[in-house]
């Protein structure tokens, strides 16, 4: 694995394949979100939401077949994911000093945009890095930190900062802090982030660079009412380890199920 000595976090996204990050031919850690999505039960979050989406679709158009109603669930999911990506990109521009203009957002996202601007006005965060990758070798897991920042009203040791993730869904859930706990652990044990880069000959390689130590983890919930909540939490690495065991078991047994019971 080639290592370069650049100091800034880049926007190049490392290659992902089958729920893993490809750092080299022999080192391909799991994606943190893949492990949590596959290893933790989601019924408490997703089953009710999916049923509601399908029911509303049928009420809106009673002629829909079962398959078409189920399709509406995936349409809604993909749409929500796209909205989150759009808001993250806009928020990153704002933290880089671009004049904030909520009208640049789709109308449906403008309340969350106003909530983000209110957060920035209230807390005056100093954003150090946006969207950078970290890797925890002992957990064999990697993922993307949303942003690394400091609050002027707080006290930090030298080289220390917080991480924060924007959330625009209906609520916050404990597994979100488990995800951040892995990122915090990676930052504090390795002190490095990574990205895929290209050398002068056009060969790609993994570039490592220093990142701050992580003091605390935060979720910023931006609501469609135009307000926000900033929540500091402590996720458990033990929960992640347990989810990883379950995820690996699921993967190893997915081809052993009796098709007649599916």
C-alpha positions in Angstrom: 0.0 0.0 0.0 1.6 3.3 -1.1 1.5 6.2 1.4 1.7 9.9 0.6 2.3 12.7 3.0 -0.4 15.2 2.2 -2.1 17.0 5.1 -5.6 17.9 3.8 -8.6 15.7 3.4 -9.7 15.2 -0.2 -13.0 14.5 -1.8 -11.9 11.3 -3.7 -14.1 8.5 -2.5 -12.2 5.2 -2.0 -13.5 2.2 -4.1 -16.2 0.2 -2.3 -17.1 -3.3 -3.4 -19.6 -5.6 -1.8 -20.0 -3.6 1.4 -16.2 -3.2 1.8 -13.6 -0.6 1.3 -10.8 -1.8 -0.9 -7.6 -0.5 0.7 -5.4 -3.2 -1.0 -5.8 -6.6 -2.5 -5.5 -8.2 0.9 -7.0 -5.5 3.2 -10.7 -4.8 2.5 -12.5 -3.8 5.8 -16.2 -3.7 6.1 -18.2 -0.6 5.7 -19.5 0.5 9.2 -23.0 1.2 7.8 -23.1 -2.1 6.0 -22.4 -3.9 9.2 -24.9 -2.0 11.2 -27.6 -2.3 8.6 -27.0 -6.0 8.3 -26.3 -6.8 11.9 -28.9 -4.9 13.9 -32.6 -5.4 13.8 -34.4 -2.5 12.0 -38.0 -3.5 12.5 -38.5 -0.7 15.1 -37.4 1.9 12.6 -38.3 0.6 9.1 -41.3 -1.7 9.3 -43.8 0.9 10.5 -42.4 3.5 8.0 -42.6 1.1 5.1 -46.2 0.0 6.0 -47.2 3.7 6.2 -45.7 4.5 2.8 -47.4 1.6 1.1 -50.8 2.4 2.8 -50.6 6.0 1.8 -49.8 5.0 -1.8 -52.8 2.7 -1.9 -55.1 5.4 -0.4 -53.9 7.8 -3.1 -54.3 5.3 -5.9 -56.5 2.3 -5.0 -55.8 0.7 -8.4 -52.2 -0.1 -7.4 -51.2 -3.7 -7.3 -49.3 -5.1 -4.3 -46.1 -5.0 -6.3 -46.7 -1.4 -7.3 -47.4 -0.4 -3.7 -44.2 -2.1 -2.5 -42.3 -0.2 -5.3 -43.5 3.0 -3.8 -41.5 2.1 -0.6 -38.3 2.0 -2.6 -39.1 5.1 -4.5 -39.5 7.0 -1.2 -36.4 5.5 0.3 -34.3 6.5 -2.8 -35.8 10.0 -2.8 -35.0 10.5 0.9 -31.4 9.4 0.3 -31.1 11.9 -2.6 -32.5 14.7 -0.4 -29.9 14.0 2.3 -27.1 14.1 -0.2 -28.3 17.4 -1.6 -28.5 19.0 1.9 -25.1 17.7 2.9 -23.5 19.2 -0.2 -25.2 22.5 0.4 -24.2 22.6 4.1 -20.6 21.9 3.1 -20.6 24.9 0.8 -22.0 27.0 3.6 -19.3 25.9 6.1 -16.6 26.7 3.4 -17.7 30.3 3.3 -20.1 30.4 0.4 -22.9 32.9 1.0 -25.8 30.9 2.4 -28.8 30.9 0.1 -31.6 28.6 1.1 -33.4 29.2 -2.2 -30.7 27.1 -3.9 -32.2 24.1 -2.2 -35.3 22.2 -3.4 -38.4 23.7 -1.7 -38.9 20.5 0.4 -35.4 20.9 1.9 -35.6 24.7 2.6 -36.9 24.3 6.2 -33.9 22.0 7.0 -31.6 24.5 5.3 -33.0 27.3 7.6 -32.5 25.0 10.6 -28.8 24.5 9.6 -28.2 28.2 9.2 -29.8 28.8 12.7 -27.4 26.1 14.1 -24.5 27.9 12.5 -25.6 31.3 13.9 -26.3 29.9 17.4 -23.1 27.8 17.8 -20.6 29.4 15.3 -18.9 26.0 14.6 -15.3 26.0 13.2 -15.4 23.3 10.6 -12.0 21.7 10.2 -12.8 18.9 7.7 -15.7 17.6 5.7 -16.5 14.1 4.6 -13.3 12.1 5.2 -12.7 8.4 5.5 -11.3 6.6 8.6 -10.3 3.0 9.3 -10.2 1.1 12.6 -7.9 -1.9 11.9 -8.8 -3.7 15.2 -12.5 -3.6 14.2 -11.7 -4.2 10.6 -14.2 -1.5 9.6 -14.1 1.8 7.8 -16.5 4.6 7.0 -17.0 8.3 6.2 -17.1 11.0 8.9 -19.5 13.8 7.9 -17.6 16.7 9.5 -15.0 17.5 12.1 -15.4 20.7 14.0 -14.9 22.8 17.1 -17.4 25.0 19.1 -15.9 28.3 20.2 -17.8 28.0 23.5 -16.1 24.6 24.4 -12.6 23.7 25.6 -10.4 21.3 23.7 -7.0 19.8 24.3 -4.4 20.4 21.6 -5.2 18.5 18.4 -8.7 17.7 19.6 -12.1 18.2 17.9 -15.6 16.8 17.7 -17.4 15.0 14.9 -20.9 15.8 13.8 -23.4 14.1 11.4 -26.4 15.8 9.8 -29.7 13.9 10.1 -32.9 14.9 8.3 -35.2 11.9 9.0 -38.1 11.6 11.4 -35.9 10.9 14.4 -32.5 9.9 15.9 -31.8 6.3 16.8 -29.1 4.7 19.1 -27.4 2.9 16.2 -26.4 6.3 14.8 -24.2 6.9 17.8 -22.8 3.4 17.5 -21.7 4.4 14.0 -20.0 7.5 15.3 -18.4 5.6 18.1 -16.5 3.5 15.5 -15.4 6.7 13.7 -14.2 8.2 17.0 -12.3 5.1 17.9 -10.6 5.1 14.5 -9.6 8.7 14.8 -8.2 8.2 18.3 -6.3 5.0 17.7 -4.8 5.7 14.2 -4.9 9.5 14.0 -5.3 9.1 10.2 -7.9 9.5 7.5 -7.6 8.1 4.0 -8.6 8.7 0.4 -7.9 7.2 -3.0 -5.4 9.3 -5.0 -3.6 9.1 -8.3 0.1 9.6 -8.9 1.9 11.2 -11.8 1.9 8.0 -13.8 -1.9 7.6 -13.4 -1.7 4.8 -10.8 -4.2 4.9 -7.9 -3.1 4.4 -4.4 -4.4 5.0 -0.8 -3.2 8.2 0.6 -3.1 8.7 4.4 -3.1 12.0 6.3 -3.5 13.2 9.8 -6.8 13.9 11.4 -7.6 15.4 14.9 -8.4 13.3 18.0 -12.1 13.0 18.5 -13.4 14.5 21.8 -17.2 14.0 21.5 -19.7 12.9 18.9 -22.8 14.8 17.9 -25.9 14.4 15.8 -27.5 17.5 14.3 -31.2 16.8 13.6 -32.6 19.2 11.1 -36.4 19.1 11.1 -38.9 20.0 8.4 -40.3 22.6 10.8 -37.2 24.7 10.4 -35.7 24.0 13.9 -33.0 21.7 15.0 -31.6 19.7 17.9 -28.0 19.1 18.7 -27.5 15.8 20.6 -24.3 14.5 22.0 -24.1 10.8 22.6 -21.9 7.9 23.5 -22.2 4.8 21.2 -21.0 1.4 22.3 -18.2 -0.4 20.4 -19.4 -3.6 22.0 -22.7 -3.2 20.1 -20.8 -2.8 16.9 -18.7 -5.9 17.6 -21.9 -7.9 18.2 -23.5 -6.5 15.1 -20.4 -7.5 13.1 -20.6 -11.1 14.4 -24.3 -11.3 13.3 -23.6 -9.7 10.0 -20.8 -12.1 9.2 -23.0 -15.0 10.2 -25.8 -13.7 7.9 -23.3 -13.4 5.0 -21.8 -16.8 5.5 -25.3 -18.5 5.7 -27.2 -16.6 3.0 -26.6 -19.3 0.4 -27.5 -22.1 2.8 -31.2 -21.3 3.2 -33.9 -23.6 1.9 -35.4 -21.7 -1.0 -38.8 -23.3 -0.3 -39.0 -21.4 3.0 -38.2 -18.0 1.4 
